[in-house]
Structure formats: C-alpha cells, structure tokens
Amino acid sequence: MTMKEASYIIKKNEEDYINNWNQTRYICYSIIQSQSTTSLLPTDVLKFPWDETKNEIQEKIPIKSKEELIAHSLEMEKKINSQNV
C-alpha cells in the first residue's frame, strides 16, 4: 500500500467518524427538541471541535479579500490560457 492509498483510507475513516457523531447529535437533538419548550440548534445539544474550525476558517477571509482572490485567479487563468495557445 502506498502512502497516497493510506491517506485516502485515513481520510475516509475520519469522515465516517464525523458522520457517526453527527448522526448521534441529530438523534439526541430530535429527542431533546421534542420535549423542550424553547427552540434549540443541534450544536446546542452537542458541540464538536470540527464545528468550530469550519466557522473559524470562513471568518478568517474577509469578503474584500475573497473578491481580490477571485479577480487574481481570473487573471492567472487568462495568463495560463494565453500561454497554451
């Protein structure tokens, strides 16, 4: 087995782990929400580390920077396409 193949297996195991815990969270959320008088979110029932990292990554890049990155990538695409012609 090559390192690339092993990394695919490890990544798949991590995804399965996260999916299993998310499924557990939604089961717990359904039970608790049916008995609660207040409105809850699934993250109120169970919080996981991977929930925070997704939000942090999205907040790190301001909208202006995103627009600049898109413009820069379009410029690079034009340069690459002009070199291939």
N, C-alpha and C positions, 0 to 999 in steps of 0.2 A: 504494500500500500504506500502510495506516495504521500507527501506532506499535504498536497492540494486535496487529495481524496479524504485524508484525515480531517482537514479543516472543514470540509463540507459536512462530514458526519458530526463533528463537534457543533457546528452552527445549527444543524438540524435538531440535535439533542437540546440545545439551548432554546430554540423556537418551541419545541414540544413542551419543555419545562414551563415556559412563559404561558403558552396556551392552556396548559392544565391548570395553572394557578388562576388565570383569568376566568376560566370556566368555574372554578371553585368560588371565585369572588362573585360572579353573577348569580350563582345558586344562593349564596348567602344573602346577597343584595335582594333577591326576589322574596326570600323568606322574611327578612327584616322589614322591607318596604311594605309588605302586605300587612304587617302588624303595627306599623308606625303611622302616627298622625301627621308627621312632618315629611316634607319631600327630601329625599336623600339622593346622593350620587353613588355610583359603585365605588368610587375612590374614597368615599366617606366610610364605607364598610371595611375595606381592606386597602391599604396603601402599599405599593411595592416600589423598590428602587428604580425600576425601569420606567415608571410613570413620571418621575421627576426628571430623569435625564432627557426624555423626549421634549418636555416643556422647556428645559434649560437650553437645549440646542436651538430650538425655534426662537427663543428670546434673544439669543446672542447676536443674531444678524438683524440689524435694523432694516426697515423697509427700503430706505435710501440705498443702503449697501446692496440689497438684493437687486434693485434696478440697475445699479452700476455693474454688478456681476453679469446680469443678463446682457447688457449693452456690450460689455467686454467680450463675452462669449460669442456674440453675434459677429463682432469684428474679427475675432480669431477664426471663426468659421469661414468668413469671406476670404481671409488670407490663405487658409488651407485649401479652399476650393479653387482659388486663382492659381495656386502653385500646381495643382493636379491637372489643370487644363493644358 
